[in-house]
């Protein structure tokens, strides 16, 4: 599985961005898609989770503002980010989990989100 994240950029506080994670390879083996983020000097943190069954879960700090979803083609996972705050600024990474004789994780390269106050 290969992942390509894109859609980051510079936005003013209160604005919106939509991140995309495009998967290639054995995409039908993916069980869970996640978005993580890492701000300078901080640990990487989980932002949102989307399962192959269609359920979504969010970190408390983004609930009500961010939405994770899957495209119709099943190879793209989105993170719609609304009401952005300066503290949302970070490099955002998409992550895929495959359960096949163990648990395997794959990472995209990250996309930078900058929020100006």
NUTI-321048 format. One line per 5 residues: number of its first residue (from 1); their letters; for each residue x, y, z of N, C-alpha, C, CB. Coordinates in Angstrom, 2 decimals, decimal comma. Glycine has a CB too. Example, Ala and Ser with C-alpha at 12.3 -4.5 7.8 and 13.67 -1.06 7.14 Angstrom:
! NUTI-321048
1 = as = 13,19:-5,69:7,80:12,30:-4,50:7,80:13,20:-3,30:7,80:11,31:-4,47:9,05 ~ 12,85:-2,25:7,08:13,67:-1,06:7,14:12,90:0,03:7,87:14,08:-0,60:5,72
***
This chain:
! NUTI-321048
1 = xxxxx = 0,84:-1,19:0,00:0,00:0,00:0,00:0,88:1,24:0,00:-0,96:0,00:1,22 ~ 0,59:2,14:-0,91:1,30:3,43:-0,95:0,26:4,54:-0,72:2,06:3,63:-2,32 ~ 0,66:5,55:0,02:-0,24:6,65:0,36:0,37:7,97:-0,06:-0,56:6,65:1,86 ~ -0,47:8,82:-0,64:-0,05:10,15:-1,05:-1,01:11,16:-0,44:0,00:10,29:-2,60 ~ -0,49:12,00:0,45:-1,32:13,01:1,10:-1,12:14,36:0,41:-0,98:13,12:2,60
6 = xxxxx = -2,21:15,09:0,27:-2,12:16,42:-0,34:-3,27:17,28:0,17:-2,16:16,32:-1,90 ~ -3,22:18,56:-0,17:-4,31:19,46:0,19:-3,98:20,46:1,27:-5,47:18,68:0,61 ~ -2,80:20,35:1,86:-2,42:21,30:2,88:-2,17:22,67:2,29:-1,20:20,82:3,62 ~ -1,99:23,64:3,17:-1,72:24,99:2,72:-1,85:25,98:3,85:-2,66:25,37:1,59 ~ -1,91:27,24:3,48:-2,03:28,33:4,45:-3,47:28,83:4,44:-1,03:29,50:4,12
11 = xxxxx = -4,05:28,94:5,61:-5,43:29,40:5,73:-5,54:30,29:6,96:-6,43:28,21:5,81 ~ -6,47:31,24:6,91:-6,69:32,08:8,09:-7,51:31,32:9,12:-7,41:33,40:7,69 ~ -7,37:31,70:10,35:-8,18:31,11:11,43:-9,66:31,26:11,08:-7,87:31,79:12,80 ~ -10,40:30,18:11,31:-11,81:30,16:10,95:-12,08:29,60:9,56:-12,35:31,54:11,04 ~ -11,02:29,44:8,78:-11,16:28,94:7,43:-11,22:27,43:7,36:-10,04:29,44:6,59
16 = xxxxx = -11,23:26,93:6,13:-11,37:25,49:5,89:-10,32:24,99:4,90:-12,77:25,16:5,38 ~ -9,99:23,74:5,05:-9,14:23,02:4,10:-9,65:21,59:3,99:-7,62:23,05:4,54 ~ -9,43:20,98:2,85:-9,73:19,56:2,71:-8,46:18,83:2,30:-10,87:19,34:1,66 ~ -8,06:17,90:3,14:-6,91:17,06:2,84:-7,38:15,79:2,15:-6,13:16,73:4,13 ~ -6,55:15,29:1,27:-6,83:14,05:0,58:-5,69:13,07:0,79:-7,07:14,29:-0,92
21 = xxxxx = -6,03:11,81:0,92:-5,03:10,75:1,01:-5,38:9,72:-0,07:-4,99:10,09:2,45 ~ -4,52:9,62:-1,05:-4,77:8,72:-2,18:-3,95:7,45:-1,99:-4,42:9,41:-3,52 ~ -4,66:6,35:-1,94:-4,00:5,05:-1,73:-3,87:4,32:-3,05:-4,78:4,20:-0,73 ~ -2,78:3,59:-3,18:-2,57:2,74:-4,35:-1,99:1,41:-3,87:-1,62:3,42:-5,40 ~ -2,02:0,44:-4,73:-1,57:-0,89:-4,34:-2,75:-1,73:-3,88:-0,51:-0,80:-3,22
26 = xxxxx = -2,57:-2,47:-2,82:-3,61:-3,38:-2,33:-4,63:-2,63:-1,47:-2,97:-4,54:-1,52 ~ -5,36:-1,73:-2,11:-6,24:-0,84:-1,33:-7,40:-1,60:-0,69:-6,79:0,27:-2,22 ~ -7,79:-2,72:-1,27:-8,93:-3,45:-0,70:-8,54:-4,23:0,54:-9,53:-4,39:-1,74 ~ -7,25:-4,26:0,85:-6,80:-4,91:2,09:-6,80:-3,95:3,27:-5,41:-5,49:1,89 ~ -7,06:-2,68:3,01:-6,99:-1,67:4,08:-8,21:-1,81:4,99:-6,92:-0,23:3,48
31 = xxxxx = -7,97:-1,92:6,29:-9,06:-2,05:7,26:-9,41:-0,72:7,93:-8,68:-3,06:8,32 ~ -8,39:0,09:8,16:-8,59:1,36:8,86:-7,74:2,43:8,20:-8,24:1,22:10,36 ~ -8,32:3,61:8,03:-7,57:4,78:7,60:-7,58:5,80:8,73:-8,16:5,39:6,28 ~ -6,46:6,42:8,96:-6,36:7,42:10,02:-5,63:8,66:9,51:-5,64:6,83:11,25 ~ -5,94:9,76:10,12:-5,16:10,98:9,96:-4,51:11,29:11,29:-6,04:12,17:9,47
36 = xxxxx = -3,24:11,57:11,24:-2,47:12,03:12,39:-1,92:13,42:12,07:-1,31:11,03:12,73 ~ -1,44:14,08:13,10:-0,76:15,35:12,87:0,39:15,49:13,87:-1,76:16,54:13,00 ~ 1,36:16,28:13,45:2,50:16,54:14,32:2,93:17,98:14,17:3,67:15,59:14,01 ~ 2,84:18,71:15,26:3,29:20,09:15,29:4,75:20,13:15,75:2,40:20,95:16,23 ~ 5,48:21,18:15,42:6,89:21,26:15,83:7,05:21,11:17,33:7,49:22,59:15,38
41 = xxxxx = 7,96:20,24:17,73:8,24:20,04:19,14:7,23:19,21:19,88:8,35:21,34:19,79 ~ 6,24:18,69:19,16:5,20:17,89:19,81:5,18:16,48:19,23:3,82:18,55:19,66 ~ 4,55:15,59:19,99:4,41:14,22:19,51:3,32:14,14:18,46:4,11:13,27:20,68 ~ 3,43:13,14:17,61:2,39:12,89:16,63:1,13:12,46:17,36:2,83:11,81:15,59 ~ -0,02:13,01:16,95:-1,26:12,68:17,62:-2,33:12,26:16,62:-1,75:13,86:18,45
46 = xxxxx = -3,19:11,37:17,07:-4,26:10,87:16,23:-5,36:11,92:16,13:-4,81:9,54:16,79 ~ -5,81:12,16:14,90:-6,85:13,15:14,66:-8,19:12,49:14,37:-6,45:14,06:13,50 ~ -8,20:11,55:13,44:-9,48:10,94:13,03:-9,23:9,55:12,48:-10,20:11,82:11,98 ~ -10,25:8,71:12,60:-10,19:7,31:12,17:-11,41:6,99:11,32:-10,10:6,36:13,38 ~ -11,18:6,23:10,25:-12,29:5,77:9,42:-12,08:4,29:9,14:-12,40:6,58:8,08
51 = xxxxx = -13,07:3,47:9,48:-12,92:2,03:9,28:-13,53:1,59:7,95:-13,58:1,27:10,43 ~ -13,15:0,40:7,52:-13,69:-0,12:6,26:-15,19:-0,35:6,36:-12,99:-1,44:5,88 ~ -15,71:-0,48:7,60:-17,14:-0,61:7,78:-17,89:0,70:7,69:-17,42:-1,24:9,09 ~ -17,14:1,80:7,59:-17,78:3,10:7,41:-17,95:3,91:8,67:-19,08:2,91:6,80 ~ -17,40:3,47:9,78:-17,54:4,25:11,01:-16,37:5,22:11,16:-17,63:3,32:12,23
56 = xxxxx = -16,65:6,33:11,80:-15,65:7,38:11,99:-15,52:7,73:13,46:-16,02:8,63:11,17 ~ -14,33:8,14:13,83:-14,09:8,55:15,21:-13,11:9,71:15,19:-13,55:7,37:16,07 ~ -13,20:10,58:16,20:-12,41:11,81:16,20:-11,79:12,07:17,56:-13,27:12,99:15,79 ~ -10,65:12,71:17,53:-10,08:13,23:18,76:-10,97:14,35:19,27:-8,63:13,72:18,54 ~ -11,03:14,50:20,57:-11,91:15,51:21,17:-11,61:16,91:20,63:-11,77:15,50:22,68
61 = xxxxx = -10,34:17,19:20,36:-9,98:18,55:19,97:-10,42:18,91:18,56:-8,49:18,72:20,09 ~ -10,94:17,95:17,77:-11,44:18,28:16,44:-12,91:17,93:16,25:-10,62:17,55:15,40 ~ -13,52:17,34:17,24:-14,92:16,94:17,11:-15,80:18,14:16,80:-15,41:16,24:18,38 ~ -16,66:17,95:15,82:-17,56:19,03:15,42:-16,95:19,97:14,40:-17,96:19,81:16,62 ~ -15,66:19,87:14,15:-14,99:20,75:13,18:-14,42:19,97:11,99:-13,87:21,52:13,86
66 = xxxxx = -13,94:18,77:12,23:-13,32:17,97:11,19:-14,22:16,79:10,83:-11,92:17,46:11,64 ~ -14,15:16,38:9,57:-14,90:15,21:9,11:-14,01:14,35:8,26:-16,17:15,63:8,33 ~ -13,92:13,07:8,60:-13,17:12,12:7,80:-14,17:11,33:6,96:-12,30:11,16:8,70 ~ -13,81:11,09:5,71:-14,72:10,37:4,83:-13,91:9,65:3,76:-15,76:11,33:4,20 ~ -14,60:8,77:3,05:-13,96:8,02:1,97:-14,66:8,36:0,67:-14,02:6,49:2,24
71 = xxxxx = -13,88:8,50:-0,39:-14,44:8,80:-1,68:-15,13:7,60:-2,29:-13,38:9,31:-2,60 ~ -15,92:7,85:-3,31:-16,66:6,78:-3,96:-15,74:5,74:-4,57:-17,56:7,35:-5,03 ~ -14,58:6,14:-5,00:-13,64:5,22:-5,63:-12,89:4,37:-4,61:-12,65:5,99:-6,46 ~ -13,15:4,60:-3,34:-12,58:3,83:-2,22:-11,09:3,97:-2,05:-12,90:2,39:-2,40 ~ -10,39:4,66:-2,98:-8,95:4,76:-2,82:-8,53:6,11:-2,24:-8,26:4,52:-4,15
76 = xxxxx = -9,51:6,95:-1,93:-9,19:8,27:-1,40:-9,92:8,49:-0,09:-9,56:9,37:-2,40 ~ -9,19:8,96:0,89:-9,76:9,32:2,18:-9,56:10,81:2,36:-9,11:8,51:3,35 ~ -10,61:11,48:2,81:-10,58:12,92:2,96:-10,61:13,31:4,44:-11,76:13,55:2,23 ~ -10,05:14,47:4,70:-10,22:15,09:6,01:-10,66:16,53:5,75:-8,90:15,02:6,87 ~ -11,94:16,77:5,94:-12,49:18,12:5,81:-12,28:18,84:7,13:-14,00:18,09:5,41
81 = xxxxx = -11,58:19,96:7,08:-11,26:20,69:8,29:-11,90:22,07:8,23:-9,72:20,81:8,48 ~ -12,82:22,31:9,12:-13,53:23,59:9,19:-13,19:24,30:10,50:-15,06:23,39:9,07 ~ -13,47:25,58:10,53:-13,24:26,38:11,74:-11,82:26,16:12,27:-14,27:26,02:12,84 ~ -10,87:26,25:11,39:-9,49:25,98:11,77:-8,98:27,00:12,77:-8,59:25,96:10,54 ~ -8,15:26,51:13,67:-7,55:27,33:14,71:-6,03:27,32:14,53:-7,94:26,80:16,13
86 = xxxxx = -5,35:28,31:15,04:-3,88:28,30:14,93:-3,25:27,03:15,52:-3,30:29,53:15,64 ~ -3,87:26,48:16,55:-3,32:25,26:17,15:-3,52:24,02:16,29:-3,94:25,04:18,50 ~ -4,27:24,15:15,20:-4,40:23,03:14,25:-3,23:22,96:13,29:-5,69:23,17:13,47 ~ -2,38:23,96:13,30:-1,24:23,97:12,40:-0,30:22,82:12,72:-0,49:25,31:12,48 ~ 0,04:22,06:11,69:0,89:20,88:11,88:1,12:20,24:10,52:0,22:19,85:12,87
91 = xxxxx = 1,98:19,25:10,51:2,08:18,37:9,34:1,08:17,24:9,57:3,55:17,82:9,13 ~ 0,22:17,04:8,60:-0,81:16,02:8,70:-0,39:14,81:7,88:-2,19:16,55:8,22 ~ -0,51:13,64:8,50:-0,12:12,38:7,87:-1,31:11,45:7,77:1,03:11,71:8,65 ~ -1,44:10,77:6,65:-2,45:9,72:6,58:-1,76:8,38:6,84:-3,19:9,73:5,20 ~ -2,56:7,48:7,36:-2,05:6,20:7,82:-3,06:5,12:7,47:-1,78:6,22:9,35
96 = xxxxx = -2,57:4,00:6,96:-3,45:2,88:6,64:-3,03:1,67:7,46:-3,40:2,54:5,12 ~ -4,02:0,96:7,96:-3,77:-0,24:8,75:-4,35:-1,44:8,01:-4,38:-0,12:10,18 ~ -3,53:-2,45:7,84:-3,95:-3,70:7,18:-3,81:-4,83:8,19:-3,12:-3,98:5,89 ~ -4,89:-5,58:8,39:-4,84:-6,73:9,26:-4,75:-7,98:8,40:-6,07:-6,79:10,20 ~ -3,55:-8,54:8,28:-3,33:-9,73:7,49:-2,15:-10,47:8,09:-3,08:-9,39:5,99
101 = xxxxx = -2,46:-11,52:8,85:-1,40:-12,26:9,55:-0,56:-11,28:10,37:-0,51:-13,04:8,55 ~ -1,23:-10,45:11,09:-0,60:-9,41:11,88:-1,16:-8,06:11,49:0,93:-9,44:11,71 ~ -0,61:-7,01:12,06:-1,07:-5,66:11,78:0,05:-4,90:11,09:-1,52:-4,93:13,07 ~ -0,28:-4,31:9,95:0,72:-3,60:9,16:0,26:-2,16:9,00:0,94:-4,27:7,78 ~ 1,20:-1,24:9,13:0,86:0,18:9,01:1,66:0,80:7,86:1,13:0,93:10,33
106 = xxxxx = 0,99:1,69:7,16:1,60:2,40:6,05:1,35:3,89:6,24:1,04:1,90:4,67 ~ 2,32:4,69:5,85:2,24:6,14:6,07:2,42:6,91:4,77:3,30:6,59:7,08 ~ 1,67:7,99:4,67:1,91:8,95:3,60:3,03:9,89:4,01:0,62:9,74:3,27 ~ 3,39:10,80:3,11:4,56:11,65:3,34:4,24:12,89:4,16:5,14:12,06:2,02 ~ 3,00:13,20:4,41:2,65:14,38:5,20:2,36:15,58:4,33:3,77:14,70:6,16
111 = xxxxx = 1,45:16,40:4,80:1,12:17,65:4,12:0,99:18,74:5,17:-0,19:17,51:3,27 ~ 1,60:19,88:4,90:1,69:20,96:5,89:0,41:21,80:5,92:2,90:21,85:5,59 ~ -0,11:22,00:7,10:-1,24:22,91:7,30:-0,77:24,05:8,19:-2,48:22,16:7,94 ~ -0,93:25,26:7,70:-0,55:26,45:8,45:-1,80:27,31:8,64:0,58:27,25:7,72 ~ -2,04:27,74:9,87:-3,23:28,54:10,17:-2,76:29,86:10,77:-4,20:27,78:11,15
116 = xx = -3,09:30,94:10,11:-2,68:32,26:10,59:-3,79:32,84:11,46:-2,36:33,21:9,41 ~ -3,37:33,56:12,49:-4,35:34,14:13,43:-4,74:35,54:13,00:-3,79:34,16:14,85
***
